[in-house]
């Protein structure tokens, strides 16, 4: 232990001691639960909700904590802490409360920055899954290798605690983790697994027959990776195929994650995408397909990027991706924190190749509500408006630690209603 502390920065020791003290204070509550940790770059929240839906369909009592919400048994509320993986013994208290509420399972979203701050320690993980990996939080970690190393540290800790590790064969970092875990043989999963050949066609068809709006969650490859994770976990727990099928069939998606908004004849999508990979996946999924009624439908995007020094490298890349996929691009504000929002917007726009296509336009509107209203005004029947980066968040974070109330869905609905009245 003394050798361990010698290798830690004082700030790191502080976080380590909080993790240790929390486990002691709440008497190691994770030992009374089956704890599943979900880490990765994108899809964690949706994956957690899918796992939870399957467990509940199997009659299990669950608790979960993600960037979206905190649920313990029958009680659920939005995560208002502003931290995906809170510190200062919060996780231990959450697990303690879950055990007291007679929950059998706890599903935890595991963030890379939480791992660096030792918040995964002193938890008896039964399963740990890596959904996927792409560059994110590079400034805070110092490099992609450090970011990837944080994920590896969590998986190694799961193994140390006797838990099972799940890896995604479709992820380009799969080989690295296989090698880094040495002789350990993880459970692997893929979108090419038997489930997708046998069950998904039936689920999709049934969804489409049942409701023309609800199945958007399952109508594209966008969520197949999330489903693959949840199915792998469920099968690892011995849950019957029929229960898994029924749970996914009933699943209606997650607020702010590829959430479709329909107002009259107009359609919009609200999504949390904030990395180049997730943005490209969102645009691909939302892109409307030509039909007899609408032979030339357009994708209209509302796009910004977070400030505060968060992954500044990705801003031009996101502009370039928007130019590849979208017909009308409205650049706007997102969460500037203490950065100049105009500068952020210009950096995103700097990645858009010039000249534009003849039928393509770019607008810069700093006020996000006005930007969404502009997008709705441009939309015709058959087009899709998509706003990314905010999802179901309740605030826009501005300078001085201040924040402005925000609901992307509500603003999008209001803009489409205004469009419909014209």
C-alpha positions in Angstrom: 0.0 0.0 0.0 2.8 2.4 0.9 4.5 1.7 -2.5 1.1 2.4 -4.2 0.7 5.8 -2.5 4.3 6.8 -3.4 3.3 6.6 -7.1 0.3 8.8 -6.8 -0.1 12.5 -7.1 -1.5 14.1 -3.9 -4.8 14.9 -5.8 -5.0 11.2 -6.8 -4.4 10.1 -3.2 -7.3 12.4 -2.2 -9.7 10.6 -4.6 -8.4 7.2 -3.6 -9.0 7.9 0.0 -12.6 9.0 -0.7 -13.2 5.8 -2.6 -11.8 3.7 0.3 -13.6 5.7 3.0 -17.0 5.4 1.1 -16.7 1.7 1.0 -15.8 1.5 4.7 -18.6 4.0 5.7 -21.3 2.0 3.8 -19.8 -1.4 4.6 -19.0 -2.6 1.1 -22.6 -2.6 -0.2 -21.5 -3.9 -3.6 -21.0 -7.3 -2.1 -24.8 -7.5 -1.6 -25.5 -6.8 -5.3 -24.6 -8.1 -8.8 -22.8 -5.0 -10.2 -22.4 -4.4 -13.9 -20.1 -1.6 -15.1 -20.5 -0.2 -18.6 -17.7 1.9 -20.1 -16.8 3.1 -23.6 -17.0 6.2 -25.7 -20.5 6.2 -27.1 -23.8 4.4 -26.4 -23.2 3.8 -22.7 -26.5 5.3 -21.5 -28.6 3.6 -24.1 -26.8 0.3 -23.4 -27.5 0.6 -19.6 -31.2 1.3 -20.3 -31.4 -1.8 -22.6 -29.7 -4.0 -19.9 -32.1 -2.6 -17.3 -35.1 -3.3 -19.6 -34.1 -6.9 -20.1 -33.5 -7.5 -16.4 -36.8 -6.0 -15.5 -38.5 -8.1 -18.1 -36.9 -11.1 -16.4 -38.5 -10.0 -13.1 -35.3 -8.6 -11.5 -35.3 -5.6 -9.2 -32.7 -3.1 -10.5 -30.8 0.1 -9.7 -28.8 2.1 -12.3 -26.8 5.3 -12.5 -25.9 7.0 -15.8 -25.5 10.5 -17.2 -29.2 10.5 -17.8 -30.8 9.3 -14.5 -30.4 7.6 -11.1 -32.9 4.7 -10.5 -33.2 2.6 -7.3 -36.0 0.1 -7.4 -39.2 1.9 -8.2 -37.8 5.3 -7.7 -36.2 7.2 -10.6 -35.1 10.7 -11.3 -32.8 12.7 -13.6 -29.1 12.8 -12.8 -28.8 16.4 -11.7 -25.3 16.1 -10.2 -23.6 17.1 -13.5 -21.3 14.1 -13.2 -21.7 10.7 -14.8 -19.7 8.9 -12.1 -19.8 11.1 -9.0 -17.1 11.0 -6.3 -17.0 11.7 -2.6 -18.6 8.3 -1.7 -21.7 9.0 -3.9 -21.3 5.6 -5.7 -21.0 3.7 -2.4 -24.1 5.4 -1.1 -26.0 4.6 -4.3 -25.0 1.0 -3.9 -25.9 1.0 -0.2 -29.4 2.5 -1.0 -29.8 -0.1 -3.8 -29.1 -3.0 -1.4 -31.5 -1.5 1.2 -34.2 -1.3 -1.5 -33.8 -5.0 -2.1 -32.3 -4.6 -5.6 -30.5 -7.6 -7.0 -28.6 -5.8 -9.8 -26.9 -2.4 -10.0 -25.8 -1.1 -13.5 -23.2 1.7 -13.4 -22.0 4.0 -16.2 -18.2 4.0 -15.8 -16.5 7.2 -17.0 -12.8 7.4 -17.9 -12.3 10.5 -15.7 -14.0 8.6 -12.8 -11.5 5.7 -13.3 -8.5 8.1 -13.1 -10.0 9.4 -9.9 -10.3 5.8 -8.5 -14.1 5.9 -8.3 -14.2 2.3 -9.6 -12.2 1.0 -6.7 -13.6 -0.9 -3.7 -16.5 -2.0 -5.8 -17.0 -5.7 -6.4 -17.8 -5.7 -10.1 -19.4 -8.9 -11.4 -19.3 -7.8 -15.0 -17.5 -5.0 -16.9 -18.2 -4.2 -20.5 -16.4 -2.0 -23.0 -18.9 -0.8 -25.6 -16.4 0.8 -28.1 -13.6 3.3 -28.1 -12.8 6.4 -30.0 -10.8 9.6 -29.2 -12.5 11.7 -26.5 -11.4 13.7 -23.4 -8.0 13.9 -25.0 -7.1 17.2 -23.3 -8.0 15.9 -19.8 -6.2 12.6 -20.2 -3.2 14.0 -22.1 -3.4 11.5 -25.0 -5.6 8.9 -26.6 -3.3 6.2 -25.1 -3.9 7.5 -21.6 -7.7 7.6 -22.3 -7.5 4.0 -23.5 -5.3 3.1 -20.6 -8.0 4.3 -18.2 -10.5 1.9 -19.8 -8.0 -0.9 -19.5 -7.5 -0.1 -15.9 -11.2 -0.6 -15.2 -11.3 -3.9 -17.0 -8.3 -5.2 -15.2 -9.9 -4.2 -11.9 -13.0 -6.1 -12.8 -10.9 -9.2 -13.5 -9.0 -8.7 -10.2 -12.4 -8.7 -8.4 -13.3 -12.0 -10.1 -15.7 -10.4 -12.5 -16.3 -11.2 -16.2 -15.1 -8.8 -19.0 -17.0 -8.3 -22.2 -15.3 -6.9 -25.4 -16.8 -5.8 -28.7 -15.2 -7.6 -31.6 -16.4 -4.9 -34.0 -14.4 -2.2 -32.3 -11.0 -1.3 -33.9 -9.3 -1.4 -30.4 -10.5 -5.0 -29.8 -7.0 -6.4 -30.6 -5.3 -4.0 -28.2 -7.4 -5.0 -25.3 -7.1 -8.7 -26.1 -3.4 -8.3 -26.0 -3.3 -6.1 -23.0 -5.4 -8.5 -20.9 -2.7 -11.1 -21.3 -4.0 -14.7 -21.0 -7.4 -13.7 -19.8 -10.2 -14.8 -22.2 -13.0 -12.2 -22.2 -16.5 -12.8 -23.4 -16.9 -11.3 -26.8 -19.8 -10.0 -28.8 -20.6 -8.5 -32.2 -23.4 -7.2 -34.4 -22.8 -10.3 -36.5 -23.8 -12.7 -33.7 -26.6 -15.2 -34.1 -29.1 -12.9 -32.4 -29.0 -10.4 -35.2 -29.7 -13.0 -37.8 -32.4 -14.8 -35.9 -34.2 -12.2 -33.7 -33.7 -8.7 -35.0 -35.6 -9.1 -38.3 -38.6 -10.3 -36.4 -38.3 -7.5 -33.9 -38.0 -4.8 -36.6 -41.0 -6.2 -38.5 -43.2 -6.4 -35.4 -42.2 -2.8 -34.4 -43.1 -1.5 -37.8 -46.5 -3.1 -37.9 -47.3 -2.0 -34.3 -46.3 1.7 -34.6 -44.9 3.7 -37.4 -43.1 6.1 -35.0 -41.8 4.1 -32.1 -39.5 1.8 -34.2 -37.1 4.6 -35.2 -34.8 3.3 -32.4 -34.4 0.0 -34.1 -34.7 0.9 -37.8 -31.1 1.6 -38.5 -27.7 0.1 -37.6 -27.2 3.0 -35.2 -28.3 1.1 -32.1 -27.2 -2.4 -33.1 -24.0 -2.1 -31.2 -25.9 -1.1 -28.0 -28.3 -4.0 -28.5 -25.3 -6.4 -29.0 -23.8 -5.3 -25.7 -27.1 -5.8 -23.8 -27.8 -9.1 -25.4 -24.3 -10.4 -24.5 -24.8 -9.4 -20.9 -28.3 -10.9 -20.8 -27.1 -14.2 -22.2 -24.2 -14.2 -19.8 -26.8 -14.0 -17.0 -28.7 -16.9 -18.5 -31.8 -14.9 -19.4 -34.1 -16.7 -21.9 -34.1 -15.6 -25.6 -37.9 -14.9 -25.4 -37.5 -12.5 -22.5 -34.7 -10.7 -24.3 -36.7 -10.4 -27.5 -39.8 -9.2 -25.7 -37.8 -6.6 -23.7 -36.1 -5.1 -26.9 -39.5 -5.2 -28.7 -41.0 -3.1 -25.9 -38.0 -0.7 -25.6 -38.9 2.8 -26.7 -35.5 4.4 -26.6 -33.9 6.9 -24.3 -34.7 10.6 -24.0 -32.2 12.7 -25.9 -30.6 9.7 -27.7 -31.9 9.6 -31.3 -35.2 10.8 -29.9 -37.7 11.5 -32.7 -40.0 14.5 -32.5 -43.0 14.6 -34.7 -45.2 17.7 -35.0 -47.8 17.4 -37.8 -46.0 16.6 -41.0 -42.6 17.6 -39.8 -39.9 15.4 -38.1 -36.9 16.3 -36.0 -34.3 14.3 -34.0 -32.7 15.2 -30.7 -29.4 13.5 -30.0 -26.5 13.7 -27.6 -23.8 13.0 -30.2 -20.7 15.1 -29.3 -17.8 13.1 -30.9 -17.0 12.8 -34.6 -17.8 9.0 -34.6 -21.2 9.5 -32.8 -22.1 12.5 -35.0 -21.5 10.5 -38.2 -23.5 7.6 -36.8 -26.4 9.9 -35.9 -26.4 11.6 -39.3 -26.4 8.3 -41.1 -29.3 7.0 -39.0 -31.3 10.2 -39.3 -30.8 10.8 -43.0 -34.2 10.5 -44.7 -34.5 8.0 -47.5 -36.1 9.1 -50.9 -39.6 7.9 -51.5 -42.3 8.5 -54.2 -43.9 11.2 -52.1 -40.5 12.8 -51.2 -37.9 12.0 -53.9 -35.3 14.5 -52.6 -35.6 14.7 -48.8 -33.0 16.7 -46.9 -31.1 16.4 -43.6 -30.9 19.8 -41.8 -28.5 19.9 -38.9 -28.1 22.2 -35.9 -24.5 21.8 -34.8 -22.2 23.2 -32.1 -19.4 22.0 -29.8 -18.6 22.3 -26.1 -16.2 24.9 -24.8 -14.1 24.9 -21.7 -11.1 23.4 -23.5 -13.0 20.1 -24.1 -11.5 18.2 -27.1 -10.9 21.3 -29.2 -9.3 19.1 -31.9 -12.6 17.6 -32.9 -14.4 20.9 -33.8 -13.2 21.1 -37.5 -13.9 17.3 -37.9 -17.5 17.8 -36.8 -17.9 20.6 -39.3 -16.5 18.3 -42.1 -18.9 15.5 -41.1 -21.9 17.8 -41.2 -20.8 18.9 -44.7 -20.6 15.3 -45.8 -24.1 14.3 -44.6 -26.3 17.4 -44.3 -27.9 19.6 -46.9 -28.5 22.6 -44.6 -26.1 23.4 -41.8 -26.9 25.7 -39.0 -23.9 26.3 -36.7 -24.7 27.5 -33.2 -23.8 27.6 -29.5 -23.7 24.5 -27.3 -22.0 24.8 -23.9 -19.3 27.5 -24.2 -18.4 27.6 -20.5 -15.7 30.3 -20.4 -14.7 30.2 -24.0 -15.9 32.7 -26.7 -18.9 30.9 -28.3 -18.3 32.8 -31.6 -14.7 31.4 -31.7 -16.0 27.8 -31.1 -18.6 28.2 -33.8 -16.0 29.5 -36.2 -13.7 26.6 -35.5 -16.5 24.1 -36.2 -17.2 26.0 -39.4 -13.6 25.9 -40.3 -13.8 22.2 -41.1 -16.5 22.7 -43.7 -14.9 22.3 -47.2 -15.2 25.2 -49.6 -16.8 25.7 -52.0 -20.1 24.2 -50.9 -22.4 22.1 -53.1 -24.7 24.2 -55.1 -27.7 23.1 -53.1 -26.0 23.3 -49.7 -26.0 26.2 -47.3 -24.3 27.1 -44.0 -25.8 29.6 -41.5 -24.2 30.9 -38.3 -26.7 31.7 -35.6 -25.3 32.0 -32.1 -28.6 31.9 -30.2 -29.4 28.2 -30.1 -33.2 28.7 -30.0 -33.0 30.9 -33.0 -30.8 28.4 -34.8 -33.4 25.6 -34.2 -36.2 27.9 -35.4 -34.2 28.6 -38.6 -33.7 24.9 -39.1 -37.5 24.3 -38.7 -38.2 27.2 -41.1 -36.0 25.6 -43.8 -37.7 22.2 -43.4 -40.2 20.8 -45.9 -42.3 17.7 -45.5 -40.1 14.7 -45.8 -37.0 16.5 -44.5 -35.5 15.7 -41.1 -34.1 18.3 -38.7 -31.5 17.0 -36.3 -30.0 18.8 -33.3 -26.9 17.2 -31.6 -24.8 17.8 -28.6 -27.5 18.6 -26.0 -29.7 15.5 -25.9 -31.9 15.7 -22.7 -29.6 18.1 -20.8 -31.4 20.7 -18.7 -28.9 23.5 -19.1 -26.6 25.4 -21.4 -23.3 26.1 -19.5 -22.0 29.6 -19.9 -19.2 31.8 -18.5 -18.5 32.2 -14.8 -20.0 28.8 -13.9 -23.5 30.1 -14.8 -26.1 28.1 -16.7 -29.2 28.8 -18.7 -32.3 26.4 -18.5 -32.7 24.4 -21.7 -34.8 21.7 -23.2 -33.8 20.7 -26.7 -36.9 18.7 -27.3 -39.2 21.5 -26.1 -37.5 24.1 -28.3 -37.6 21.7 -31.3 -41.3 21.1 -30.8 -42.1 24.8 -30.5 -40.1 25.5 -33.7 -41.9 22.8 -35.6 -45.3 24.0 -34.4 -44.5 27.5 -35.5 -43.5 26.2 -38.8 -46.7 24.2 -39.1 -48.8 27.4 -38.6 -47.3 29.2 -41.5 
